[in-house]
Amino acid sequence: VYLETYGCQMNVNDTEIAWAILQKNGYTRTKELDEADVILLVTCSVREKAERAIWNRLQHLKALKARRQQARLPLRIGILGCMAERLKEEILHREKLVDIVAGPDAYRDLPRLLAVAESGQQAANVLLSLDETYADILPVQTSAGGTTAFVSIMRGCDNMCSYCIVPFTRGRERSRPIASILQEVRMLSDQGVKEVTLLGQNVNSFRDMSEVQFQSAATPVLSRGFSTVYKAKPGGLRFAHLLDQVSRIDPEMRIRFTSPHPKDFPDEASVLQLIQERHNICKQLHLPAQSGSTRVLEAMRRGYTREAYLELVHHVRDSIPGVSLSSDFIAGFCGETEDDHQQTVSLLREVRYNVGFLFAYSMRQKTRAYHQLQDNVPADIKKRRLEELITVFREEAARANEAMVGQSQLVLVEGPSKRSASALCGRNDGNIKVIFPDAEIEDAAGSKALVRAQPGDYVLVKVTSASSQTLKGVLLCRTTLSRSAA
């Protein structure tokens, strides 16, 4: 089997789950397309561009499949993930070369689907589940060097933002039992993984209801000034409890999480308190804003105003000194005026994010926006607004990063720099890329011997220059997470 992944980190994790299931069923994995009997594409539907990439890829695979048929070496092609869920009929009818279609909750069914395809029939399963979390399947990690890993803690989303296809392709929100998450993180710690990112479409609305005694837990309130389209969900062990437990497993393992929703950081914010207190929970938060205009936020059904969002940002910065913030923004949503756009520009200036993910709006079928709003911002205006947002984001990120010049940063070494063989790269606590020379250094443990930094090592780097995306610096010494915190 040959696996190819498109889209978000959840899809990377889904690829590992699908591979774990196939491995148990006697498949081996190849990195060479020409060696494959089965080619599986794990797809994304969040924007039109992502889907176009898959249609183009299928055209390329068509030729490969035709050559295989002539040589009497059958090749099976499968579409997995969100696009399978959204476009099942179209994929099967438009591209006769696709043999199997499996939605995000149907990976356990892959061996059966492939067996049906062996007989020359097309096979599909896009049933969404209310309880599938793949809790008992330990994903087979495929990430580079094994320094970092992603751990899925929940699936689906209930927020129903008007622009978003995710609730329709990934279904209702359900959380994995805490016990199975802790088991996976312990296993990764034993394998020497030094950084784990807890993954979900809305991680901080996590609630584990897997045991009776969890169901009487108190229901948390929302952040001040925030609302949801759904009723408060009573009971369950919550995200703060999970984060507390995960961070205790290995004091030398960094913990991150993504993607949270701003509404789920209430005032008694035990999550913010944990981030501030625990040396191994990164002082970094993803706070997706999407727009800086209250009018547009209302049309997006985000459940907050510009003012409530900014109040949360100030609260976060007061609670976690030196926190690094990232965000998502959409340019040119339905009905966005020039004034709305300028309000987003001013939000970017006011908050000054370290990392940003910015995109032009892409209308998706099935969403509320598709049924009730008009995609009436012309493509050239979307493009100009997006470029303006990117320019402003980069200016502000460069300023935020320049503030670190002269400081020492703790960096987890990931491996050689892509641009220079004589340099290493890694990330600091705020998830910003740091590049530094691959030189001999002292070990802070006090043995005067000189060492070379390896992937998985923590090193102190003194920052000498900064851009909007990277920091550059000189190596000071090798250290540990606990020692540098002390």
Buried (B, 14 or more C-beta within 10 A) or exposed (E): BBBBBBBBBBBBBBBBBBBBBBEEEEBEBBEEEEEBBBBBBBBBBBBEEBBEBBBEBBEEBBEBBEEBEEEEEBBBBBBBBBBBBBBBEEBBEEBEBBBBBBBBBBBBBBBBBBEBBBEEEBBBBBEBBEEBBBBEBBBBBBEEEBBBBBBBBBBBBBBBBBBBBBBBBBBEBBBBBBEBBBBBBEBBBEEEBBBBBBBBBBBBBBBBBBEEEBBEBEEBEBBEBBEBEEEEBEBBBBBBBBBBBBBEBBEBBBBBBBBBBBBBBBEEBBBBBBBBEBBBBBBBBBBBBBBBBBBBBBBBBBBBBBEBBBBBBEBBBEBBEEBBBBBBBBBBBBBBEEEBBBBBBBBBBEBBBBBBBBBBBBBBEBBBBBEEBEBEBEEEBBEBBBEBBBEBBBBBBBEBBBEBBEEBBBBBBBBBBEEEEEBBBBBBBBBBBBBBBBEEBBBBEEEEEEBEBEBBBBBBBBBEEBEBEBBBBEBBBBBBBEBBEE
